[in-house]
């Protein structure tokens, strides 16, 4: 059992402490409960833009000085953005805990006074270049974005990727940025997790010193996150300069943590989790029609997403690959999984969980996620229980219920003039 202590400051900041003296290090992890889900059509990419903006300085910390302070004492740091959250984290020698807390508190409480048009313009160009390098100018780069556009209506919050669109990034004004920050980046919308070598009483004093005076905000905007039914499969064929055809699929699931989501997580391991998986064995080795295969689910809070993909071998029609995928899914739906497959999937889930909690950084991130999405960091102790209780019938039921044509969006990437 991990030693966890949770409490809340008067301004609404939720804190989770995990004392562990295994190494002279401390991980500081902040989860802001804001992501691309909290954007509006025409104003996309703001959460990811803020991931960059919050490293551009605050009232008492200069531009990029956050990096310099942390790296000068041997620490590492970063931030990430997804549909439902934005997180920032540092790993520091434990005697520099106060430094990390001060840096995080300054950008939470004193970011706006340092915001300038020049900083916005610089970071906007950085994000636009990131979009070019990761999405627009690489083979298959826009596949996920295209799937989201197919799978969700334009006014639904999962319709766009976290990177946003070029048009929306260009249109973002300084007032837009100020309003977005004031709405979401505040203590009552944040979980602060400390993991590692610290004395809890001293950490609490430092947290109160640096975060206690930051004011909470007002009411949060409301979002309708009830997804409308697809009304049938949504498909597209996209001709683009790629060497090999590839099929991408998105299947809808219940939200993260639900029983069927957990069963689907195990099912993706059976389908494409390793060399012994169904897709790998049938498509890659036996029929030799696919170059590679993949299946996985995303940790999304408000609606579940299961993704599949397969790349056809040179000279093989993508239709042949799709039919082979469907045949394997039908076998699962009709015959279920074997005991060996279920055991292997459960073992993999247990190994991945063990890797996640074995070091301070990833453990703090897991704790922050559970506290943010489920309101209880102690779920870390029971997270694997529903995995262990899953039956063969549960996996077969998930395949029957969710891996159907009318519950998916499909994007086929086809070489130009194929």
C-alpha positions in Angstrom: 0.0 0.0 0.0 1.2 3.4 -0.9 1.3 6.0 1.9 -1.2 8.6 0.8 -2.5 11.7 2.5 -5.1 13.9 0.8 -6.4 17.3 2.0 -7.7 20.5 0.5 -6.7 24.2 1.0 -9.3 26.8 1.7 -9.0 28.1 -1.9 -10.0 24.6 -3.3 -6.5 23.3 -4.2 -6.5 19.5 -3.7 -3.3 18.1 -2.4 -2.1 14.4 -2.3 1.1 13.5 -0.5 2.9 10.3 -1.1 6.0 10.1 1.2 8.6 7.6 0.0 12.3 7.8 1.0 13.6 5.2 -1.4 15.6 7.9 -3.3 16.6 11.5 -2.5 14.2 12.9 -5.1 10.8 14.5 -5.1 8.2 14.6 -7.9 5.9 17.7 -8.1 2.9 17.1 -10.3 0.0 19.4 -11.1 -3.1 18.3 -12.9 -5.3 21.2 -14.1 -8.8 19.8 -15.0 -8.8 21.5 -18.4 -8.0 20.3 -21.9 -9.2 20.5 -25.4 -12.6 19.3 -24.2 -13.1 22.7 -22.6 -12.6 24.7 -25.8 -15.3 25.9 -28.1 -15.6 25.6 -31.9 -13.6 28.4 -33.5 -11.4 28.6 -30.4 -9.5 25.3 -30.4 -5.9 24.6 -29.4 -6.0 26.9 -26.4 -5.3 24.3 -23.7 -2.2 23.1 -25.7 -1.2 26.6 -26.4 -1.2 27.2 -22.6 1.0 24.2 -22.0 3.6 26.3 -23.9 2.5 29.7 -22.6 3.0 28.7 -18.9 6.7 28.2 -19.6 7.0 31.7 -21.0 7.4 33.4 -17.6 5.2 34.8 -14.8 5.5 37.9 -12.6 8.6 36.7 -10.7 10.0 34.2 -13.2 11.4 35.3 -16.5 10.8 33.8 -19.9 12.1 30.2 -20.0 13.6 30.7 -16.5 11.4 27.9 -15.2 13.6 25.5 -17.3 16.8 27.2 -16.1 15.9 27.0 -12.4 15.0 23.3 -12.5 17.7 22.1 -14.8 20.4 24.1 -13.0 19.9 21.9 -9.9 19.8 18.7 -11.9 16.0 18.4 -12.2 13.8 17.6 -15.2 10.4 19.0 -16.1 7.7 19.0 -18.8 4.1 19.5 -19.4 1.4 17.7 -21.5 -2.1 18.3 -22.7 -5.0 16.0 -23.6 -8.7 16.1 -24.0 -9.5 16.4 -20.3 -6.4 17.8 -18.6 -3.2 19.7 -18.7 -0.4 18.6 -16.4 3.0 20.0 -15.4 5.6 18.2 -13.5 9.2 18.4 -12.2 11.5 15.8 -10.7 14.0 17.5 -8.3 16.6 16.6 -5.7 14.5 16.5 -2.6 16.2 19.5 -1.0 14.8 21.7 -3.8 11.2 21.0 -3.1 10.6 24.6 -2.2 12.0 25.8 -5.5 9.6 23.6 -7.5 6.6 24.6 -5.4 7.5 28.3 -5.8 7.8 28.0 -9.6 4.5 26.2 -9.9 2.7 28.6 -7.6 4.0 31.7 -9.4 2.6 30.6 -12.8 -0.7 29.6 -11.2 -1.1 32.9 -9.3 1.0 35.4 -11.2 0.9 34.4 -14.9 -1.4 37.1 -16.2 0.7 40.2 -15.1 3.6 38.9 -17.3 1.5 38.0 -20.3 2.3 40.1 -23.4 1.3 40.1 -27.0 4.9 39.3 -27.9 4.9 36.1 -25.8 1.6 35.0 -27.3 2.9 35.6 -30.8 6.1 33.6 -30.1 4.3 30.6 -28.5 1.6 30.7 -31.2 4.3 30.2 -33.9 5.9 27.4 -31.8 2.6 25.5 -31.7 1.9 26.1 -35.4 5.3 24.7 -36.2 4.6 21.7 -33.9 1.4 21.1 -35.8 3.3 21.2 -39.1 5.9 18.7 -37.9 3.6 16.3 -36.1 0.4 16.5 -38.1 0.5 18.3 -41.5 3.8 17.4 -43.0 4.3 13.7 -41.9 2.8 10.6 -43.5 -0.5 9.6 -41.8 -0.1 12.7 -39.5 -3.7 13.8 -39.7 -5.2 10.4 -39.2 -6.4 10.9 -35.6 -7.8 14.3 -36.4 -9.7 12.9 -39.4 -11.1 10.2 -37.2 -12.3 12.7 -34.6 -14.0 14.8 -37.3 -15.8 11.7 -38.5 -16.7 10.3 -35.1 -18.0 13.4 -33.4 -20.3 16.2 -34.5 -18.6 19.6 -35.0 -20.1 21.1 -31.8 -19.0 18.1 -29.6 -15.9 18.7 -27.4 -14.0 15.7 -28.7 -14.4 16.7 -32.4 -10.9 18.3 -32.6 -7.4 17.2 -31.4 -5.5 19.1 -28.7 -3.2 20.7 -31.2 -6.2 22.8 -32.6 -6.4 24.2 -36.1 -4.1 26.7 -37.7 -7.0 29.1 -38.2 -8.1 29.0 -34.6 -4.5 29.4 -33.3 -4.0 32.4 -35.6 -7.3 34.0 -34.5 -6.5 33.7 -30.7 -6.3 37.2 -29.2 -4.7 38.3 -26.0 -8.1 38.8 -24.4 -9.1 35.2 -25.4 -5.9 33.9 -23.6 -6.5 36.0 -20.5 -10.1 34.7 -20.2 -9.2 31.1 -20.8 -6.5 31.3 -18.1 -8.7 33.0 -15.6 -11.4 30.4 -16.1 -9.4 27.2 -15.8 -5.9 27.7 -14.4 -6.7 28.2 -10.7 -6.3 26.4 -7.4 -9.9 25.1 -7.3 -9.4 23.4 -10.6 -6.1 21.7 -9.8 -4.7 18.6 -8.0 -1.1 19.0 -6.6 0.6 15.7 -6.0 4.0 15.3 -4.2 5.7 11.9 -4.4 9.1 11.1 -2.9 11.6 12.1 -0.3 10.0 14.8 1.9 8.7 15.4 5.4 4.9 15.8 5.2 4.7 18.5 7.9 7.3 20.6 6.1 5.7 20.0 2.7 2.3 21.2 4.0 3.9 24.4 5.3 5.5 25.1 2.0 2.3 24.4 0.1 0.4 26.7 2.3 3.1 29.4 2.0 3.2 29.3 -1.8 -0.4 28.3 -2.8 -2.6 29.3 0.1 -3.1 33.0 -0.9 -4.0 32.3 -4.6 -7.7 33.1 -5.1 -10.2 30.6 -6.5 -12.3 31.5 -9.5 -16.0 31.7 -10.2 -18.4 29.2 -11.8 -17.1 27.0 -14.5 -18.7 27.0 -18.0 -21.0 24.1 -18.7 -20.4 21.7 -21.5 -22.8 19.1 -22.9 -20.8 15.9 -23.0 -23.6 13.5 -24.0 -22.5 12.1 -27.3 -25.1 11.7 -30.0 -25.4 8.3 -31.6 -23.6 8.0 -34.9 -26.6 6.7 -36.8 -24.4 4.2 -38.6 -20.7 3.8 -39.6 -19.0 7.0 -40.8 -16.3 6.3 -43.4 -14.0 8.2 -45.7 -11.2 7.3 -48.1 -8.4 9.8 -48.2 -5.9 9.8 -51.0 -2.5 11.2 -49.8 1.2 10.8 -50.5 1.9 7.6 -48.4 3.7 4.5 -49.5 1.3 1.9 -48.1 -2.5 1.9 -47.5 -3.6 2.0 -43.8 -7.0 1.6 -42.1 -7.8 3.6 -39.0 -10.8 2.9 -36.9 -12.4 4.6 -33.8 -14.9 2.6 -31.8 -17.0 4.4 -29.2 -16.9 3.1 -25.6 -18.2 4.3 -22.2 -16.0 6.6 -20.3 -12.7 5.7 -18.6 -13.0 3.5 -15.5 -16.4 2.0 -16.3 -16.6 -1.8 -16.3 -16.9 -2.1 -20.1 -14.0 0.3 -20.6 -11.8 -1.9 -18.4 -13.0 -5.0 -20.3 -12.2 -3.3 -23.6 -8.7 -2.4 -22.4 -8.0 -6.1 -21.8 -9.6 -6.9 -25.2 -7.2 -4.6 -27.1 -4.3 -6.7 -25.6 -5.9 -9.9 -27.0 -6.4 -8.2 -30.4 -3.0 -6.5 -30.8 -1.1 -6.3 -27.6 1.9 -8.6 -28.5 3.2 -11.0 -31.0 0.7 -13.7 -29.9 -2.3 -11.4 -30.4 -5.1 -12.2 -32.8 -4.4 -9.4 -35.3 -0.6 -10.0 -35.2 -1.0 -13.7 -35.7 -3.7 -13.7 -38.4 -2.9 -10.6 -40.4 0.9 -10.3 -40.1 2.1 -13.9 -39.8 -0.4 -16.3 -41.2 -2.0 -14.3 -44.1 0.9 -11.9 -44.4 -1.3 -9.1 -45.6 -0.4 -6.5 -43.0 2.9 -4.7 -42.2 1.8 -3.8 -38.7 -1.3 -3.7 -36.5 -2.4 -1.9 -33.3 -5.3 -1.6 -31.0 -5.6 0.4 -27.8 -7.9 2.6 -25.8 -7.4 6.2 -24.6 -7.7 7.4 -21.0 -10.5 9.8 -21.8 -12.8 11.1 -19.0 -16.1 11.9 -20.7 -16.4 9.4 -23.5 -14.5 6.2 -24.3 -12.3 5.8 -27.4 -10.9 2.5 -28.8 -8.5 2.9 -31.7 -7.4 0.3 -34.2 -5.1 0.5 -37.2 -3.4 -1.8 -39.7 -1.0 -1.1 -42.5 -1.3 -3.2 -45.7 1.7 -4.8 -47.2 2.8 -3.6 -50.5 0.4 -4.7 -53.2 -2.3 -5.7 -50.8 -5.7 -4.0 -51.1 -6.8 -2.3 -47.9 -10.2 -4.0 -48.4 -8.5 -7.3 -47.8 -7.0 -6.1 -44.6 -10.3 -4.7 -43.3 -12.1 -8.0 -44.0 -9.4 -9.9 -42.1 -9.8 -7.5 -39.1 -13.6 -8.1 -39.1 -13.1 -11.8 -39.3 -11.0 -11.8 -36.1 -13.5 -9.5 -34.3 -16.3 -11.8 -35.3 -14.4 -14.8 -33.9 -14.0 -12.9 -30.6 -17.7 -12.0 -30.6 -18.9 -15.5 -31.4 -16.3 -17.7 -29.6 -14.8 -15.4 -26.9 -11.2 -15.5 -25.8 -9.2 -18.4 -24.4 -8.1 -18.7 -20.8 -4.5 -18.2 -21.9 -5.4 -15.0 -23.7 -7.3 -13.6 -20.8 -4.5 -14.5 -18.4 -1.9 -12.9 -20.7 -4.0 -9.7 -20.9 -4.4 -9.5 -17.1 -0.7 -10.1 -16.6 0.2 -7.3 -19.0 -2.2 -4.9 -17.2 -0.5 -5.8 -13.9 3.0 -5.3 -15.4 2.1 -1.9 -16.9 0.6 -0.8 -13.5 3.8 -1.9 -11.7 6.0 0.0 -14.1 3.8 3.1 -13.5 4.1 3.1 -9.8 7.8 2.1 -9.5 9.2 5.6 -10.1 8.1 8.9 -8.5 7.3 10.7 -11.7 4.8 8.3 -13.3 3.4 7.4 -9.9 2.6 11.0 -9.1 1.0 11.3 -12.5 -1.2 8.3 -11.9 -2.3 9.6 -8.5 -3.0 13.0 -10.0 -5.1 11.5 -12.7 -7.2 9.4 -10.3 -7.8 12.3 -8.0 -8.7 14.5 -10.9 -11.1 12.2 -12.8 -12.5 10.2 -9.9 -12.1 12.5 -6.9 -10.2 9.8 -4.9 -6.4 9.2 -5.1 -6.9 6.0 -3.0 -8.3 4.3 -6.1 -4.6 3.7 -6.9 -4.8 0.8 -4.4 -7.8 -0.9 -6.1 -7.3 0.0 -9.7 -6.4 -3.5 -10.8 -9.2 -5.3 -8.9 -11.8 -5.0 -11.8 -9.1 -6.2 -14.2 -8.5 -9.3 -12.1 -12.2 -9.9 -11.8 -12.8 -9.8 -15.6 -14.1 -13.0 -17.2 -14.0 -14.5 -20.7 -17.7 -13.6 -21.1 -17.0 -10.0 -20.3 -14.6 -9.7 -23.2 -16.9 -11.5 -25.6 -19.7 -9.2 -24.5 -17.6 -6.1 -25.2 -16.7 -7.3 -28.7 -20.4 -8.0 -29.4 -21.7 -4.7 -28.0 -19.1 -2.2 -29.1 -17.0 -3.6 -32.0 -19.7 -3.2 -34.5 -19.8 -1.3 -37.8 -22.6 1.1 -36.7 -20.4 2.1 -33.6 -17.3 3.1 -35.5 -15.7 5.7 -37.7 -13.3 4.5 -40.4 -10.6 6.4 -42.3 -8.7 4.7 -45.1 -5.4 6.3 -46.1 -4.7 5.3 -49.7 -1.6 6.2 -51.7 -2.3 8.7 -54.5 -3.1 7.0 -57.8 -3.2 3.6 -56.1 
